[in-house]
């Protein structure tokens, strides 16, 4: 389990969405949007999952192949981290005081590198990703198997429970509700692409009130307080069965 929680800050970034190609019925009757990406986006981010060990078991149903989704703030996509491309940017974000307070990864670049390598060279239970909004990197995500994580020792885990960690990188993107919008979009992506998964989880620090509020606005419910090794956390859950109600 990464030692950090879902990100507290929210924001907004304007741009023009890629053209829509098709709409098809998705899981639970939700529509799945297939978007055509700009050529310069494909050139920069396409063609690889970004992991250092391609032979690792796919425990998360191909996060790198989930593709873009259309949100109220534009086209958004999760792209698995490539260390040589993304480390400087992620390290810079981790050294923002507002982020460092909860992620605890401030310091030289190799602090962030060690954190990323633990996932990239691991068994595939956690996938670190860059979040692209209209093709612009603006957030860092970790999509992980909560049922296979040490977190499962601290709550009644169910098979295929999937967890989310998030930080919004730019100060200008925070405080405008962007975090809630993207948390909802990514939780819905998980439920659409991971059919066996019935619940999406987050476990922000209880002190991180903006993060808890963002998750509530994104359709998560407060389930419990849990004592984790590095924090007292709010266990937040988005249920497949309630996704159209919350």
N, C-alpha and C positions, 0 to 999 in steps of 0.2 A: 504494500500500500504506500503510495507516495506520501511524504510527510506533510502534505499541504491540503488546503481546502479549495472549494470553488471560489472564483474571484468575486470581489465585492463590487467593483466599479462597473458602470454601464455607460453607453454612449451611442453615437450615430455617425455613419459615414455615407455621404451621398455619391451616387454614380448612376450609370445606365446599365440595366440588366441585359445579359446576353439574350439573343432571340430564343423564344420558346419553340421547340420542335414538336413534341408530342405530349399528350396527357393520357395516362392510363390508370386503371383502378389499382390501388395499392392495398396493403394490409388494413383490415378493419374498415374497408370502404373508403379510406382516405386516398386522395389523388397523389400520384407520384409524378413529379415534373422532370422531364428530361431536357436539359438545356445544352445548347451548342456553345462551347467556350471559344473566346477569341484565340487566334493563332498564336499571339505572343504569350498568352497564358499557357497554352499547351507546350510551347517551346521551353518555357521555364520550369513548369511543374509536372508535365506529363511524362509518361513512359516508364515510371518506376514507382514502387511503393515507398521508397526512401528508407527501408530497413537495411541494416548491415548484414543480416543473416536471412536471406530469402527462404532457406529451408525450414525456418521456424514454423511450427504448427499454427494454422489460422484459427485462433480461438474466438475471433471477433467478426467473422463473416466478411472479411475483405474490406476494412474501413477505407482503404485507398481506392476502392472501386465503387464506393457509394455514390460518387458524382455530386454535382451541384444541386442545390434546392433553392427554390424561389421563396424569399421571405418578404415581409412588408418593407424591409429596408434594402432589398436588392438580392442578387444572386450570391449564395454563400456555399462554400465547399471546405471540407476537411481534407488536408493533404498531409500524409505522414511525413514526419521530420526527416530531412537529410542533414546529417551533422555538418558536413562541409558547407552547406548552403545556409543553414538556419541558426547555427550556434551563436554567431555574434549578435543577431537580432534578439534571440530568446534571452541571452545573458544580459543584454541591455535592459530588457523588460524586467528581469528578475532583480535588477539593482535599483529599480524605482522604489522609493521608501514605502509607498502605499501597497506595493506588491510584496516587498520583502518582509513586511510585518507578519504576513501569514504564510508565505511560501518558504521563507527562511533559506533562500538560495542566493543571497547577495554575496558579492565578493568577486574574485578573479574568474575569468571565463571557465577555467577548469572545474569550478564548483558546479556550474550548470552542466558541463560536459559529463561529469560523473553521474549526475542525476539522469541525463538522457541515455547514456550508455547502459545503465542498469535496465532500461526498458528495451532499447534497440538490440542489445545482445542477450536479452532474456528469453523466456519461453513463449512469448507472444500473448501473455495475459494482459499486457498494457501497451497501448499504441499512442505515442506522443505525436501530436499533429499541429500544424499551422492552420489557423482559420483565415480563409480568404473571403473578403467581402468585395464583390465586383472586381476580383482579381488582385486585390491589395492585401498583403499580409497585415492583420490587425489584432490577432488573438492567438493564444496558445491553449491547447486542449490536451487532456489525457483521457482516452476512452479505455476503460479497463473492466475486466471480469471481476466484479465484486464478490461473486461466489467462490472465486479461486484466490482471492486476496486475503491478507491477514485481517482485513476489515470483517470478514465473515465470522471471525471468532467473537465479535462484539454485538452481533444482531442475528435474528433468525433468518439466515440466508436461504434463498431458493435457487435452484439450478438456473443458470444463465442470467442471474441478476447482473446488470451492467452499470458501471459507475462513470461519472463525469467529473473532471476537474477543469476549471477555466480561469484564465486571466485575460483581461482586455489590455492590450499593450500600450496604446496611446492615451495620454491624459485627455485629449480632446474628444475621445470616444467614450468617455465615462460620464456617468451621472445623467444620462438622457433616456434610459430605458433600453438601450441596445442590448445589454447583457440579458435581460429577460426575454427579449425577442429571439436572440440566438440560442439561449438555453432551451426554449420551447422547440425551436427548429431542430436542434441537434437531438433532443430527447425523442422527437417524432421520427427523425431519421433512424435512430437506434431501433425503435419499435417497428418501423417499416422494413428495415433491412435485416434485423435479427428476429426472425419469426418465433424462435423458441423463448425469447426474452419477454417476460410479462411485466418487468419493473425496471425503471431507470432510477439510479440512486445518486445522491450527492451527500457529502458530509462536511459542510463548512464549520469552521470554528464558531462556537456559540457567540463569541464576542463580535463576530463579523456580521453585524446586523444588516448592512446593505446587501450582502450576499444572500442571507436568508430571505430577505424581502424580494430580491430578484427571482429566487427560486419559487417562492409562493406565487409571484405574478406569472411565472412560466408554467404553472399547472402542477407544481410539486406540492405535496402535503407534508406537514411536519409529523414525523412518526415517533421520534423518541430522542432523548439525550443519551449519548454514548460516550464513555470514557475511553479514549484512544491513547496510545503511548505518548503522543506529543500534544494532545489537545483534548478538551471536552467539546464534542461535536454535536451539531443538530443533524440527525438522520432525516434526510428529505427524500421522498419517494414520488415518482410519477408513475401511476399505474396504467397499464394498457386499458383496463376495463373502465377507467375514469377519464381517459384522454379527451373525449368529446364533451365532458362535463366541466372540466377545470381548465 
